[in-house]
Amino acid sequence: MSRSTPQPSGRRLEDSIAWAVRNADGVVAIAVALTVGLLDITNKNFDDNIVTGSVLLVLAALVYGSLTERRRRMADIRAATAATGRAIEDLAMVRTLAGPEVGLAHEQARRSTGRWVFKGGTGTYLRAVTLPQCALEAQRQRRALSMKIDIVNPGDDRVCEAYARFRRTFGHEGGAGTAGWTTERTRKESYATVLAAGWYRQRLDTLEIDVHLNSVAPALRFDLSDTCLIITQDDPRRVSLYVERDRPLYDYYVTELHQSREQAVKLDLRDATPLSEEPTVDEVRRFLDRLGLPLPTSFTDRDVGDIIDKALHAEDPYRR
């Protein structure tokens, strides 16, 4: 049978001293009581006043120990209360939005932000509302604006088909154009967002805008500004989520969205060919060719015209 290794005497001494320090009140009380008790027994002439004083001293030490223990418990209670408060606060860091609240939250987020990050499918609402309104506010307030856009890659047939299938499957009945979501439409919508980004960049010197093309079809849309993160779905009947800045979840998604862009194809809009106020079909073809994102050979001039219209004259898909 194996024996446990005996504890070194030095370690035992350290543990004993540490225990005595933690329980100093009790040690003092016991020492005084034992000393006075032994002296009272062995010395017949021991003064009764000393005995009485020692009793009071022992009681004082015990009271001190009781107060110290109570103080420790109160500190533990305060720590537990603070932890509970933080937990409740974390649970409340996300609130839900429904109906008109979603549009109002976007409007408030656009007013003074210098940054906008979008990740979603094809960016229809982004083209119709977010991009022009953010550019207008930046121009009016004469401030810089940084935008990062992450959408499905229009040159990737697989992801365009997957996104169109998702919209057809989970779109709400009666939704505008839900049944019309095809692979071709998805391509056009994404091409239109690329075109809109380049068009606005050429007209606002303080606008820094990057477009990233993803090969994964998203189920949610993320709009992140300087003040909040808004998470929405394609079905406006479902609740949306709102996260304020300085909340852990906001910071988590800043990192998550950055990682998503890092794995996507980034377009360089700096050397893009010029676009007129109303771009022509030939201008758009040259613009996309220069970006390394040529249109399919099956796209006719009419298809390119649809892309131009979607890029610069998109309607708010949620306006009633």
N, C-alpha and C positions, 0 to 999 in steps of 0.2 A: 504494500500500500504506500503510495507516495505521500510525502509530508509537504505541507505548505511552507514556503521559505519564510523564516522569522523576519519580522519587520525590524530594521536597524534601529538601535536605541536613539540615534540622532533624529530620525524621522518621528519616532514616538514622542520625543521631547518637543519637537516643533508642533505636532498635533495637539499636545497637551497645552502648550502655551497659547496656541490659537484658540482652543476651546475656552481657556480661562479668560482671554480677552473678550470673546463674544459673550461670555456669561459673567462679566466682572461684577455686576450687581449681586448676583447670587453667591459668588465666591466670597465677596466681602461680608455679606450677611452671615454666611456659614462660619467664616473665620472668626468674626466678632462673637457670635453666639458660642462657639466652642471655647474660645479663649476665656470669655467671662464666666461661662459655666464651670470650666475646670478650676479657675481661680476661686470661684465661690465655694466649690466643694472642698478644695484643699486648704483654703485660708479662712479660718473661722471669723477673723476680724475684717473681712472684706466689706467695704462700705456699700450699704444698700443703694445709695444714690448712684453709685457707679453701675450697679446692676440695672437700675431703672433706666439710666441713660443709655446703656448698651442695648436694652430692649427697644428703646425708641430709635436707636441707630439702625438696628436690624429691620424694624418696621419701615424706616425711611428707605433703606436699601431695597426692600421688597416692593415698596410703592414705586420707587424709581424704575425698578425692573419692569413692573406692570405698565408704567407709562411708556417705557421704551418699546415694549412689545406692541402696545397699542399704536404707537407711532409707526412702527414697521408695518403693521396691518393696514393702517390708513394709507401708507405709501403704496402698498400692494393694491389696495382698492382703487386709488387714484390712477395707478398705471393700467389696471384692468379697464377702468372707465374710459381712459384715453384711448386704449386699443379698440374698445367697442365703438367709441365715437369715430375713430378712423375707419373702421369697417363699415359703419353706417354711411359715412361720407363717400366711401368708395362705391357702395351700392347705388348711391344717388348721383354718381358722376355721369350717368347716362340717362337722358330723358327721352321720351317718345314724342314724335310729332305726327300730326294727322291733318289731312285736308289743307286748308289755307296756311296752316302753321309752317308747312314745308317751304312754300314760296317766300313767306315772310322771313324765315330763318336765313334763306339764301340772300335775300335782299339786304338784311342787316350785315351779313358776313361780307358782302361786296363793298360796302360803303367806304371803308378806310383800310382795306387790306393791301399790303404790298406783295402778297404771295397768294397764288392759287394753284393747288395741285388737284388734278382730276384723274380718276381711274374708272373706266367703265367700258361699255360696249362700243358705240360709235360716236358718242358725244352730241346727240341731237339737241338736247337742252343746253349744252355748253355752247354750241354754235348760235342757237337762237337767242339766248339770254345772257349767260354768264360771260362769255368772251366779249361781246360788244359792250355790255354794261360795265365790266371791269376796265376795259380800254377807255371808255368814256369818262369814268371816274378818275382814272390815272391822268388823263389829258386835262380834265377840269381842275384837278388839284396839283397838277404839274409835279407828279412824283413818279418814281420808277415802279414798274410792275413786273414781277417774275411769275411765269406760268409754265407748268409742266403738265403735259397731257399724255395719258397712257390709254390707248384704244386698241381694238383688234386690228391685226395686220390685213389690209385689203388685198394684199398680194398672196395671202395664204388661204387657199381654197378650203382647207380642212377647218380652220378656225371660223371662217365666215359661214360655212355650212352649219357648224356646231352652234354658233350664236343665233343664226336664223331659226334653227330648230328649237332652241331654248325659248326664244320669243314667241314662237307659235304655240309651244306646249304650255308655257306658264303665263302667257299674257291673258289679261282678264277679258271676258266676253264684252263686246261692244267697244273695246279700246280702239283708238284711231289706228287703222292700218295693221292691226295685230295679225290678221290672216295673211296680209301681204308681205310678211317678212320672209324674203327669199335670200339665197346666197348672193344674187346680183344686187338686191337692195342693200344688203349689209355692206358690200363692197362700195357702192356709191356713197353711202352715208359716211363711211370711214375716209374715202377719198375727199369728200366734201370738208371734213374736219381738218384734214391736212391742208387743203387749199385755203380754208378760212384762216388757219394759223399763219400761213405765209402772207396772206393778204393784209392782215392786221399788223403783222410785224413790219412790213414795208411802209406802213403809214403812221407808226408811233415809235419814235426813236428810243423812248424810255421803256419800251416793251421788250423784255427778254423772254422768249417762248421756245420751248423744246417739245417735240412730238416724239413719242416712243410707241412702237408698234409691237403688240403682244401676240403671241401664238396660243394664248389660253383664253377661252371664252368666259367672261366674268358673269356672276349671278347678281352682283351688287354694284352700286355706283358709290364712289367716294369723292366728296368735295371737301378739300381742306384749305382753310384760310388762316390768317394770323390769329383769329379769335376762336375758331371752332372747327370741328369735323362733323360733316353731315353725311349719313349713310342712308341711301334710298334704294328702292327697287323699281323695276319697270311698271309694276302694278301700283298706281297711286292710291288704291284702296287699302293697301297694307301700310302699317305704321312705319315711320322712318325714325332713325336714331340721331340724337344730337349729343355731342361730347364737347365740353368746354376745354379751352386751352388750360395748361397747367394741371391737367388730370393725367394720371398714368396712362390711360387708354389712348389719349391723344398722342402722347409720345411714342407709344407702341406702334401706332399706325403711321406715324412719320417714318419710322424705320421700315415698317412693312412695305409702304408704298415706294420707298427708295429702293428696296431690294427688288421689287417687281420691275422697276424701270431699268435696273442694272442688268436684268436678264432679257430685256426687250431690245429691239432694233431702234437705234436713235437716228432720227433724220437731222441732217445739217441744213438748217434754213438760211444760214448766213450767205451762202453763195447761190441762192435760188434765183432763177431768172425773174425779171421785173413783171409785175402784174398791173394792168390798167384798172381804172375805177370799175369798169365792167369788163372783166377778162374775156378774151375771145377763146374760142375752142383751141386754136393753135397755141395761144399763150399757155393755156392749161396743160396741154400735152407736153410742151417744152418744159414747163415748170416741173411736172411730175417726172419726166425723163431725167432732168438734171438731178433730182433727188434720188435717183436710182429706184423709182417706184412707178414704172411705166404702166399705162392703162392696158387692159387686155385687148388683144387685136379685135375681139368681137364687139368692143364698144364703138358705137357709131357717134357721129357728131351730136345727134340728139341725146344720146346717153351722157356725153360730156356737158351738154347744156343743162341736163338735170343736175349734174354735180355742181355746176356753177350756181344754179338756183338754190340748191340745198345749202351751199356754203355761205352765200351772202344774203339770202332772203328766207332763211329758215323761220318757221313759225313755232311759237312755244307749243310743244306737244301737250301741255297740261292746261292750256287756256281753255276755259269753258265759255 
